């Protein structure tokens, strides 16, 4: 039988950690991804913790092409997106055994923030400039929303830089996630209808 006091104490610690994570994220990142070992349950709603939501969930994010360290693989990931103000949170769960920086991160014993992202309009120009100055590609791919790249250069775990092209399709999706969060009242916290681009 569970000790209710011990469970409540553990949950209070977890809530405090989430609040601290959200505080740090709000101070330093325009878009932060939280990477978890798994969530075969609805992603956290933030209700009673930090008020983040609603979450938009895609069981399998469409991907046209994926390359890890230059080799092509079939990557299957589930994604949940939500906003807290202008800050976007992304939960990623890899659902296959293909090599990826996500799997590398977890295999190294990490959990939590795996990367941060920028969404430039001049993606290709910045990509080429980064490569010309010594940045290395960890993984990259193309999706119906546009291309993305993760660079290997990181100062410490959780600082991998992702860059995704600010295509009209991608930005329409992100705008809908942000707008849904503006006056969210806590109802319908996990939405299976991914925003249309």
Number of C-alpha atoms within 10 A of each C-alpha: 3 6 7 9 9 10 11 11 11 12 12 13 12 13 16 14 13 15 15 13 15 18 12 11 20 17 9 10 15 15 19 23 22 18 23 18 16 13 12 7 6 12 17 16 19 19 14 9 16 17 15 22 29 28 29 22 23 18 14 14 17 15 17 14 15 21 19 19 14 11 10 15 15 13 22 18 17 17 20 25 25 26 26 21 13 16 18 21 24 21 23 23 22 19 13 12 11 15 17 19 19 21 16 11 20 15 11 9 7 17 16 16 21 23 23 21 20 17 16 15 13 11 19 14 10 13 19 11 12 14 12 10 8 9 14 14 18 19 22 22 19 17 14 14 20 16 21 22 22 21 21 17 14 11 8 8 14 19 16 20 17 20 21 23 22 20 18 13 15 20 15 16 17 20 16 17 23 21 14 17 21 14 9 14 13 16 10 12 20 19 16 13 10 18 17 10 15
